[in-house]
Amino acid sequence: MATALSADTQVGVIVTHHPAAAAVFRHRRVDFCCNGRQTLATACAALSLDPEALLTEVLEAEARAEGGPAPRDWTQAPLGDLCAHIIATHHSYLRVELPRLALFIGKIAGVHGDEHPELAEIGRTFAALTADLEGHMAKEEQILFPMITSMETAAELNLSLPESHCGSVRNPIGQMEHEHEVAGGALRRMSELSDGYTVPEGGCATYRETYQRLHHFEGDLFQHIHLENNILHPRAAEFEASL
């Protein structure tokens, strides 16, 4: 699964073939999901990081992960399996966690909002992101993912491609990636407002749990977008072109 690493490798490709890089990049604020096509050198230049030192961190993280269960190689799995995994793992998580997080954010804003006015903006940003994600998931499940699985099924059965009102699969992919950019901007804004989800002095246990949940939510959405932008979408477009 692993592939050679260099400063000229795209960060999304690095995470695809070296999954341990995801935690390292996230810690260093390297955007491997919405901007996964940038090279490591470009990403590091923007963040004043040394690409060679970062590659060393990735290899060290990979060494620590050895011996554990190997993640599935989504670059080789059937596209339908990847769509099903995204729904079962990431969409299901969002449908449970989004309303829970809204309650947690509202609670700490009500108690601590006077001392921490940034909580109100975090709440507004999260509410807008929630509405966007709900519509986004519906479009994926009702339009894009069925298009992809239909292409795969048609190829397996040697049938003609089913017609779609969307035309090429690249059209809904373009829209989904635009919406990913919007979601990524919301994540960056909430992280900035919360100083990387750092609980301020005097923050209660609920404050701490809220920020822990938001931090986990951010990581899950990073992985979710990575799977789509850097694996599912390019594979689907390439598959369509090969038919």
DONURO-203133 format. One line per field, with one value per residue: x, z, y of N, C-alpha, C, O in turn. Coordinates in steps of 0.001 Angstrom, whole numbers. Each point is the difference from the previous one (the first is absolute). Layout:
REM DONURO-203133
n.c1	(X ...)
n.c3	(Z ...)
n.c2	(Y ...)
ca.c1	(X ...)
ca.c3	(Z ...)
ca.c2	(Y ...)
c.c1	(X ...)
c.c3	(Z ...)
c.c2	(Y ...)
o.c1	(X ...)
o.c3	(Z ...)
o.c2	(Y ...)
This chain:
REM DONURO-203133
n.c1	(831 1531 78 871 1703 -1646 1964 1051 557 -1290 -584 -979 1419 765 -1387 -3 1810 -638 -1159 1813 74 -1424 592 1226 -877 -995 1267 499 -1830 795 -98 -659 -1045 -358 1481 -1770 -1223 -631 1399 1138 927 -1376 -472 1568 -60 -1649 936 896 -846 734 237 1958 39 -690 1475 1440 -695 184 1996 457 -865 1158 1813 -413 -119 2218 -755 39 -1953 257 943 -2183 499 -56 2162 -219 -270 -1242 -241 -629 1784 1060 -883 279 1952 151 -940 950 1516 171 -592 806 2098 379 -431 1860 1754 -605 -1379 1135 872 -1531 -465 1276 -196 -1700 481 1351 -1123 -1208 1274 579 -2167 -939 127 -1844 622 2063 -396 19 2001 918 -837 762 1955 23 -701 1427 1529 -734 -342 1831 660 -1184 360 1571 -387 -1222 1106 989 -1096 -262 1824 908 -708 -1926 374 577 -1511 -1052 1083 17 -1821 -245 1227 -828 -1539 1799 -172 -1977 1471 -57 -1981 1337 -1507 918 -1174 1394 1149 846 -1693 -855 1066 -503 -1853 163 834 -1545 -1355 1015 -152 -1935 -310 911 -1277 -1628 563 284 -1875 -990 866 -635 -1985 270 592 -1143 -1687 620 303 -1783 1486 297 1547 -2105 -970 -1574 716 455 -1706 -699 1192 -518 -1841 194 913 -1294 -1298 1068 459 -1709 -300 1315 -386 -1467 562 994 -1262 -931 536 383 -2076 -1287 357 1767 -353 -1083 1159 1319 -989 -573 1675 -91 -1552)
n.c3	(0 1308 726 -2063 1476 -382 -101 -1208 1935 -1557 566 -1758 -1477 506 -160 -2046 -548 584 -37 14 -2223 -241 964 -1298 -1661 623 491 -1871 558 194 -1368 1516 1209 1524 1672 -177 -994 2008 -1161 22 -1973 -1542 57 -814 -2227 -755 13 -1992 -1736 1747 -2109 -182 580 -1601 -1593 638 -146 -2040 -714 707 -1137 -1836 341 306 -2041 -141 -1681 -677 1030 -1292 -98 283 -1248 1082 484 1863 1833 454 -2161 -1159 -592 -1892 -1981 -739 -1072 -2131 -1517 -827 -1563 -2194 -1749 -189 -754 -2199 -1140 175 -1390 -2090 -343 -448 -2021 -1451 211 -1038 -2225 -761 52 -1482 -1860 154 -271 -1948 -432 2037 1031 -566 -99 749 2217 630 347 2032 1693 180 1038 2250 1021 63 1660 2007 324 574 2156 1269 -165 1372 2208 640 194 1978 1868 -86 756 1543 2114 278 264 2024 1624 -250 751 2190 894 -248 1414 2061 -57 399 1866 -1048 -859 2186 -1062 -660 1668 1144 -1046 -688 -81 -2067 -1259 -182 -1606 -2140 -746 -747 -2065 -1601 -532 -1519 -2123 -1050 -928 -2036 -1650 -698 -1466 -2157 -1224 -723 -1901 -1951 -906 -1072 -1717 -1958 -11 -273 1221 -427 196 1295 -1520 -620 1742 897 1531 2111 1429 1030 1693 1995 1068 1162 2036 1674 1073 1454 2047 1459 1032 1800 1962 1355 1139 1975 1698 1051 1631 2013 841 1756 1178 1353 2077 1513 979 1728 2016 1123 1105 1988 912)
n.c2	(-1210 -1092 2129 -206 14 1491 1101 -1582 -991 -973 2113 996 923 2051 1758 919 1198 2062 -1926 -1312 -306 -1714 -1941 -1365 -1214 -1896 -1793 -1131 -1198 -2091 1764 -1537 1578 1601 -305 -1377 1604 795 1324 -1943 -517 -884 -2205 -1384 -222 -1327 -2058 532 -1157 -1201 733 1084 2168 1427 527 1600 2140 916 728 2080 1740 584 1278 2192 952 312 -1278 2145 421 -1809 2043 356 -1787 1977 -309 -1263 1241 -1818 524 -1823 -1244 619 -561 -2113 -311 655 -1360 -1873 542 363 -1247 -2085 -228 168 -1867 -1220 -170 -456 -1732 -1871 -428 -747 -2185 -1528 -276 -1248 -2192 -1006 -578 -1893 -1830 -944 -345 -170 -2009 -1157 2158 -506 142 2157 975 -263 1231 2106 369 -16 1871 1749 30 706 2200 1185 22 1413 2216 838 100 1772 1955 319 612 2227 1099 1376 202 1138 2204 789 303 1973 1827 465 962 2219 1231 386 1654 1325 1257 175 1467 -484 -20 1680 108 -1717 -1627 1604 -1946 247 -760 -2060 -1147 432 -1037 -2108 -175 246 -1692 -1288 705 -426 -2025 -306 845 -1378 -1604 572 184 -1861 -813 922 -507 -1955 1333 -114 1482 2151 -1855 1292 1664 -1789 -620 397 -1058 1329 1484 -712 -285 1871 872 -895 749 1910 -212 -737 1493 1332 -820 150 1981 303 -1064 984 1849 -383 -745 1752 1453 -934 -206 560 1873 238 -792 1287 1661 -563 -180 1865 1018 -1060 1357)
ca.c1	(-831 837 635 1159 -310 916 -627 -792 -1204 -1206 -282 -1086 588 750 -937 -626 894 622 -1089 494 301 -1169 106 1147 -383 -1016 694 784 -964 129 -1321 136 -1304 -462 1150 832 796 1223 1155 446 859 -864 -692 963 420 -1052 -69 1375 428 1043 -628 750 -293 -1373 38 550 -1099 -935 597 12 -1381 -298 703 -737 -1276 239 -482 -1439 -768 260 -1223 -321 567 -1138 380 -202 -1321 -1068 -509 -1225 377 444 -1214 -704 798 -178 -1335 -113 954 51 -1337 -707 569 -478 -1435 -134 806 -331 -951 599 940 -765 -449 1164 446 -1004 86 1143 -192 -925 653 1294 -5 381 1462 616 -949 291 -875 -1177 363 188 -1336 -561 760 -355 -1378 36 684 -931 -987 691 350 -1216 -327 1116 -102 -1160 366 914 -696 -1080 440 1363 359 -685 633 1265 -265 -633 1086 752 -858 -115 1259 93 -973 206 -1185 207 -103 -1317 11 -231 -284 1205 1028 1193 161 828 -838 -284 1261 405 -854 335 1294 -247 -612 1061 773 -787 85 1355 85 -695 861 1122 -503 -276 1282 605 -756 191 1436 273 -825 655 -964 563 43 -1335 -965 -553 105 -797 810 1069 -578 -438 1164 502 -900 237 1296 -220 -830 896 819 -831 -361 1218 156 -1161 268 1175 -409 -744 780 1288 -92 -1235 -273 888 -191 -1259 193 876 -776 -937 753 493 -1119)
ca.c3	(0 128 -1214 317 503 -278 146 -1203 15 472 1383 -14 -386 1159 978 -608 41 1326 837 1238 -260 262 1327 -30 -766 735 1101 -578 -741 -1444 -531 -939 -554 -1022 -823 -76 -1232 122 393 1377 4 -38 1284 1040 -215 517 1460 512 505 -755 -536 340 1404 63 -513 1073 947 -608 59 1408 348 -682 723 1252 -317 -496 902 167 -1176 -1203 -568 -1342 -1085 -773 -1392 -739 299 -907 296 777 1393 596 235 1144 1197 339 587 1269 995 167 -11 1206 1120 -49 312 1454 756 -261 977 1341 110 72 1390 833 -275 575 1462 511 -378 967 1311 -81 -1130 357 112 -1231 -1084 -1197 -21 -819 -1412 -223 -144 -1304 -1042 56 -490 -1463 -502 147 -1087 -1250 -23 -162 -1419 -721 113 -785 -1420 -251 100 -982 -1366 -387 288 -932 -1322 12 94 -1257 -974 329 -307 -1458 -522 393 -771 -1416 -447 -308 1167 142 -184 1208 -275 358 -1020 501 1454 407 358 1439 747 118 987 1327 438 385 1328 936 277 951 1289 510 525 1291 971 322 794 1365 643 329 1087 1243 193 -144 1007 1306 1028 755 1460 582 -774 764 -622 -1227 -961 -447 -830 -1265 -860 -396 -1042 -1206 -541 -631 -1174 -1016 -531 -787 -1257 -821 -608 -883 -1226 -627 -735 -1192 -915 -415 -438 -710 -1158 -1143 -506 -749 -1263 -839 -398 -1039 -1230 -566 -526)
ca.c2	(1210 1180 501 828 1334 1098 1312 268 -837 681 -396 -976 -1285 -489 -556 -1178 -1158 -49 531 603 1413 849 609 916 1185 754 683 1098 829 -198 -355 -1107 -391 950 395 -1189 -76 797 -798 209 1187 1182 98 365 1389 882 -128 145 -1301 -689 -1214 -1209 -303 -497 -1369 -828 -207 -955 -1330 -410 -354 -1256 -1062 -250 -656 -1354 -1043 163 -429 799 582 -490 801 490 244 -1245 -558 444 1340 -148 -260 1262 800 -585 294 1417 156 -720 503 1452 590 -446 761 1384 85 -133 966 1407 548 -34 1113 1253 148 300 1368 898 -21 765 1404 579 150 694 921 1370 60 -518 304 -796 -1173 305 -153 -1437 -563 387 -694 -1419 -153 106 -1191 -1120 76 -333 -1419 -807 17 -608 -1456 -446 16 -1113 -1282 -101 309 -369 -1385 -905 118 -738 -1437 -419 -153 -1203 -1149 -99 -536 -1407 -781 337 720 1417 874 634 1448 790 1411 759 -145 -675 -72 1138 1149 -6 27 1403 648 -530 529 1395 -20 -374 1220 787 -691 196 1365 36 -677 889 1119 -452 -278 1295 632 -756 -199 -1427 -693 99 410 1126 -121 121 -780 -1119 -1318 -2 764 -898 -1054 605 215 -1311 -500 793 -410 -1300 283 549 -1084 -903 657 4 -1325 -136 764 -613 -1196 394 846 -545 -1397 -335 854 -251 -1364 -45 718 -833 -1179 432 275 -1264 -796)
c.c1	(864 601 1139 -440 1056 -756 -871 -1271 -1184 -364 -1152 491 772 -943 -683 862 735 -1012 459 327 -1161 114 1144 -380 -1030 642 757 -848 220 -1343 158 -1335 -427 1121 977 879 1245 1154 356 861 -832 -698 944 468 -1023 -45 1360 474 1087 -589 737 -247 -1406 -77 562 -1066 -987 544 59 -1396 -381 664 -723 -1291 178 -442 -1483 -734 248 -1305 -233 580 -1134 370 -255 -1392 -1020 -535 -1279 281 437 -1186 -737 737 -189 -1354 -53 880 -154 -1377 -776 493 -549 -1464 -264 657 -382 -1031 542 934 -718 -476 1161 462 -974 98 1173 -99 -932 650 1216 41 414 1512 696 -963 271 -907 -1241 325 289 -1352 -624 701 -378 -1404 -45 655 -916 -1017 632 275 -1223 -426 1046 -100 -1162 341 959 -753 -1059 468 1380 300 -765 563 1251 -254 -673 1036 734 -804 -123 1261 128 -894 98 -1241 368 -136 -1405 112 -304 -271 1202 1047 1162 28 847 -845 -415 1263 465 -813 335 1324 -97 -597 999 852 -718 87 1384 203 -673 837 1163 -456 -258 1292 702 -687 272 1464 337 -712 724 -1005 609 12 -1401 -1064 -437 165 -786 720 1061 -561 -450 1176 626 -845 197 1316 -128 -826 856 823 -793 -354 1214 149 -1095 278 1206 -393 -710 878 1209 -56 -1251 -176 968 -149 -1267 141 861 -756 -972 725 467 -1096 -309)
c.c3	(0 -1343 413 401 -446 177 -1198 -81 501 1391 74 -362 1173 1001 -549 179 1326 1000 1305 -184 361 1343 50 -720 751 1141 -507 -851 -1510 -518 -1076 -606 -1096 -935 -155 -1228 45 404 1455 86 26 1334 1095 -150 582 1517 669 681 -902 -546 363 1453 138 -534 1042 1047 -525 111 1432 453 -629 718 1301 -255 -475 1036 264 -1237 -1184 -522 -1409 -1045 -922 -1429 -869 199 -1052 415 823 1463 692 270 1236 1302 440 655 1390 1088 249 -27 1249 1228 26 405 1495 715 -237 983 1422 193 89 1422 913 -202 594 1508 499 -396 987 1337 -78 -1070 326 63 -1299 -1166 -1284 -100 -855 -1479 -338 -222 -1342 -1144 -48 -544 -1525 -617 69 -1135 -1337 -96 -198 -1466 -838 31 -825 -1483 -341 -50 -1084 -1447 -304 237 -878 -1420 -77 32 -1265 -1099 226 -350 -1504 -607 314 -870 -1497 -610 -380 1274 92 -176 1321 -386 333 -1105 547 1519 507 430 1472 853 197 1039 1406 502 338 1406 1065 367 1034 1389 616 568 1351 1083 410 903 1436 753 403 1199 1339 343 -41 1026 1341 1013 814 1499 559 -757 770 -763 -1305 -1110 -604 -926 -1355 -951 -435 -1129 -1308 -668 -714 -1280 -1141 -645 -864 -1346 -921 -739 -1028 -1341 -742 -841 -1300 -991 -595 -491 -844 -1278 -1160 -573 -843 -1354 -962 -515 -1119 -1327 -689 -675 -1456)
c.c2	(1258 381 917 1402 990 1299 342 -846 814 -509 -1003 -1388 -593 -653 -1249 -1241 -159 563 642 1477 907 707 1006 1284 827 788 1221 950 -36 -506 -1074 -418 967 439 -1158 -84 886 -913 291 1254 1273 205 466 1445 963 5 165 -1287 -571 -1303 -1280 -403 -574 -1431 -959 -288 -1037 -1418 -514 -419 -1334 -1172 -345 -772 -1435 -1024 90 -480 926 583 -527 951 435 367 -1224 -594 424 1365 -67 -268 1285 914 -507 290 1444 222 -620 592 1496 663 -399 754 1420 105 -157 1173 1450 547 -9 1189 1335 254 371 1441 1002 86 834 1468 686 278 916 1092 1417 151 -408 205 -775 -1226 236 -173 -1459 -663 323 -735 -1471 -242 63 -1233 -1218 -20 -387 -1501 -887 -52 -707 -1525 -537 -56 -1139 -1325 -183 185 -590 -1474 -991 63 -860 -1502 -528 -185 -1315 -1255 -205 -609 -1487 -883 255 649 1429 819 584 1508 694 1444 873 -25 -802 -7 1165 1204 -17 -13 1439 741 -472 583 1482 54 -446 1214 867 -625 177 1387 127 -676 891 1137 -424 -311 1293 641 -668 -212 -1489 -849 -120 523 1135 -267 234 -760 -1238 -1316 -63 759 -922 -1087 544 176 -1324 -581 759 -390 -1344 155 534 -1111 -962 624 125 -1336 -262 704 -570 -1211 358 763 -713 -1444 -241 813 -246 -1403 -92 686 -814 -1228 353 196 -1278 -812 346)
o.c1	(-357 202 47 -967 1194 -1225 -850 -773 135 127 1 -472 -51 277 -273 -513 598 141 -679 96 206 -235 -120 264 62 -341 67 519 -288 -489 371 -44 -3 -247 1217 939 802 -198 -390 -94 315 -59 -362 216 367 -457 124 584 86 -353 -631 -117 -237 -734 -455 -103 -481 -728 -193 -152 -697 -592 -95 -460 -983 180 -619 626 -23 -976 944 -7 -426 -881 0 -430 176 -100 -218 -727 -323 -59 -427 -625 -148 -100 -467 -364 -143 -272 -693 -795 -401 -381 -991 -566 137 239 -323 -40 438 29 -137 278 414 -188 -168 492 194 -340 215 1049 617 550 1143 -679 -865 -178 -505 -812 -318 -149 -612 -642 -162 -232 -687 -455 -21 -246 -606 -201 73 -341 -320 143 112 -384 -89 214 -300 -668 127 458 605 49 226 617 227 -93 283 540 66 -77 442 364 -797 -411 1078 -745 -540 978 -748 599 54 974 -195 -525 -61 465 242 3 425 545 58 130 696 408 -83 412 628 182 126 685 500 69 334 703 370 106 581 666 -18 314 662 508 -5 -548 1098 -693 -692 -1162 828 518 429 -50 210 584 150 -92 497 524 -13 92 561 282 -163 115 485 -1 -134 239 264 -156 12 441 156 99 303 961 105 -239 -454 106 -4 -491 -279 164 -120 -499 230 289 -912)
o.c3	(-603 -873 1138 -529 1 119 86 -949 937 292 864 551 232 481 750 332 254 424 521 979 262 85 633 500 3 225 682 -601 -696 443 -1137 -819 -1173 -1163 21 -29 -934 707 564 972 740 510 824 999 591 608 1211 1083 -1180 785 233 307 807 546 115 492 754 383 241 717 613 126 375 856 -126 1202 427 -985 141 -166 -693 178 -876 -807 -1227 -798 -642 1191 879 872 1167 1052 843 1028 1192 984 949 1176 1146 830 592 846 1055 707 513 944 915 572 787 1029 725 472 858 968 599 581 907 721 326 668 894 -224 -835 -458 -250 -421 -873 -1083 -639 -759 -1096 -884 -627 -942 -1074 -703 -640 -1025 -918 -606 -802 -1051 -681 -511 -978 -1032 -631 -690 -1071 -898 -393 -935 -847 -910 -494 -695 -978 -759 -391 -796 -943 -561 -485 -910 -844 -323 -785 -1113 343 910 -1004 430 833 -938 -404 44 548 647 1179 769 693 1107 1093 772 924 1183 896 815 1148 1150 907 993 1205 1010 877 1128 1182 940 927 1199 1081 909 1042 951 889 418 651 -171 534 498 -393 408 603 -1116 -950 -1165 -1213 -1042 -1025 -1179 -1120 -950 -1075 -1226 -1079 -1013 -1147 -1224 -1035 -1026 -1221 -1207 -1056 -1066 -1230 -1142 -1013 -1167 -1183 -597 -1171 -1069 -1124 -1211 -1051 -1008 -1197 -1151 -978 -1052 -1210 -703 -592)
o.c2	(1012 -845 466 547 -302 6 887 130 787 -1189 -876 -995 -1208 -1098 -938 -1068 -1045 1148 885 739 1185 1206 1049 1093 1230 1161 1023 940 974 -1040 292 -918 -372 320 186 -795 -19 -988 1022 750 932 1119 841 686 1015 968 -186 33 338 -880 -1031 -1186 -899 -824 -1138 -1124 -846 -916 -1191 -989 -808 -1072 -1168 -756 -731 195 -975 -392 1223 -731 -378 1218 -753 296 98 -833 1035 297 834 478 225 636 790 263 268 734 631 -18 425 867 827 409 491 933 519 551 813 1063 890 674 893 1137 873 708 993 1069 816 868 1171 977 818 603 662 1001 382 -936 -74 -559 -924 -529 -460 -844 -865 -464 -579 -984 -796 -507 -821 -1042 -710 -609 -1023 -1067 -676 -656 -1051 -944 -601 -815 -1128 -441 -884 -690 -951 -1015 -711 -747 -1145 -935 -740 -954 -1129 -825 -780 -1132 -513 -330 486 -363 466 612 -513 527 1162 752 -1085 906 350 842 987 539 372 789 811 316 478 828 434 151 546 704 215 164 704 488 88 370 720 261 84 496 654 -716 -537 -1040 -1045 1089 -155 -886 939 -18 -683 -28 -655 -396 -35 -297 -664 -340 -110 -581 -599 -55 -188 -641 -417 -60 -458 -681 -92 -34 -574 -595 -47 -133 -683 -380 153 -485 -363 -561 -215 -191 -641 -508 -59 -404 -737 -401 -14 -969 -578)
